[in-house]
């Protein structure tokens, strides 16, 4: 229910009662007893909500992120804020937003978290593909033939992943 409070705040634009907000950092360790699947279910809903920016900042601010996603929230606040901006600037596609969430942490960290969350193999592959190819889409002035590069990427992962990759890069560029 701890994460659900943050999700409700995020998805419904609610405010937390001050007494609840003050207790969250003190009880964050209780999240270690919650199954990875339940944690992921709440994160997924939060990631797909319009208020995802505030949700990520709240996870960081209340100290919950370090418990549920230490791979992402163990870095300095500025990097978490950049991640939150990038995630919020992308379309609400779950795989693109998951890739952006692990943008700084990397594929290895993402795989570790996905193992805890028992994420299905198709979703793992989509997110890993985006992270693996994140450097492939360059600024238009640096790449003489973007159409060729896109076709090569599409042969590897399909056009849906290429669109996700472009959305990933656009959100990342805007967030910086």
N, C-alpha and C positions, 0 to 999 in steps of 0.2 A: 504493500500500500504506500510505501515511501515514494517509490518512483511514480506511482499513480497520481500522487498529489502534484508532482512536477508536471506530469503529462496533462492533467486537468488544467493546471495553470497555463500551460502552453497552448493547448488546443482550444480551450474555451475562453481564454483571456481573463481568467480569474486571478485574484490575489490570494496569497496564503495568509491565514490568520497569523498575527505576529508571534503567538505562543508556539504554533507549529513550525514556523520559519526558524525560530531560535533553537528548537530542539533537533531539527534535521541533521545538523553537523554532528551532534552528540550520538545519534542513533544510526549513523550511516554504516557502521560496522555490521549491523543486523542484515544488510544486503548480502553479506557473504554466505548467508544461509539460504538465500533464494536461488532457485534453479536458474541456470543460464537461459533456458527457454523462456521463462517468465520475464527475466530481465530484457531479453531481446524483444519479446512481444510489446513491452512498454516503450522501448527505444524505437522500434519500428513505427509505432503509432505517432510518437513524437517527431521522428524524422520526416514523416509524411504530412505533418501539419503545417499550416501557414506560419505559426509562431515558433518555428524550429530554432530561430536565432536566439530568442530568449530562453528556450528550453535548454540549449547547450550551455549558455551562460549560467543558467540556474544550476545545472548539474555541477558545473565548476564552482560556482559561488557557495553552494551549500556543502561542498566536499563529497558529493555523491559520485561524481564522475571518476574520482580516483579509486573508488571501490568497484564500480561496475565496468569501467573501461580504463584501467590504468595505462594502457598503451597510448591512449589519446590524451588523457588528462594529467599525465605526470610531467608535462612540459609547462613552460611559463605561460601566464595568463594571456599575454599578447598573442601567442601562437593559437591558443584556444579561441580567442576572439576572431582571429583571421579565419580559422576553420569554421566557426559559427557563421561568419559573413558569407563564406564561399558556399556552405550548405544551403543557406537561406536564399542565395542568388540563383540556385539551380532549379530546374523544373522539379516537381515533387516525385520524381522517379526514385524508387527505393534504392536501386543499385547504384545510380549516380551519386545519391546522397551518402550512401555507405562508403563509396570510394572517396568522396570528399572528406568524410569524417576521419578516414585513415590516411589522408593526404600526406601529412608530415610523418606519421608513425611508420608507414610503409607496408608492403605486402606481408612480410613475416609477422608483424604485429597483428595485421588484419586476420591472417590465418589462425593465429593463436586465439584471438577473440572469437572467431567463427567456430572454432572447435568447442569453446566453452558454451557458446549459444546453440550448438548443434544445428547450425545453419545448413540448409539443404545444398547439395552439390551444385545444382544449377546456379543458385544465387552466388555461391562461393566463386564459381568460375567466371561469372559476369563481372563481379567486383574485382577479382584478381586480374582479369583481362584489361579492365580500365586502368588499374594501377600499373600494370606491366607496360602498357602502351601510352601512358600519360605524357611521355616526352616525345612521342611520335608526331603529334599534331603541333606544328610550330606556327609562329606568327607568319601571316601570308607573305610578308616581304623577305622572310628567311628561307622559304620553301618555293622553288621555282615551279613545281608541278603538284599542287595540292590534290587535283583530281586523281592523278596516278597514285599518290600516297594513300588517298581514301580507298581506292579500289584494292590496293594491296592489303590494307587493314580489313576491308570487308571480306576478302577471301579468307582471312585468318579467323575473324570473329563474327562476321555477319554485319549487315547494315545497321541493325538495331544497336549493336555495341558501338559502332562508329558514331552514331548519333549521340549515344551516352557519353562517349569520349569527348566529342565536341562540346557537349553541355558541361562536362567536367572542366575542360580547359577554359571555357568562357567564364564560368563561375570562379575558377581559381584566379584568372587574370583580373576580374572585377574586384575580387576580395583584397588583392594586394595594394 
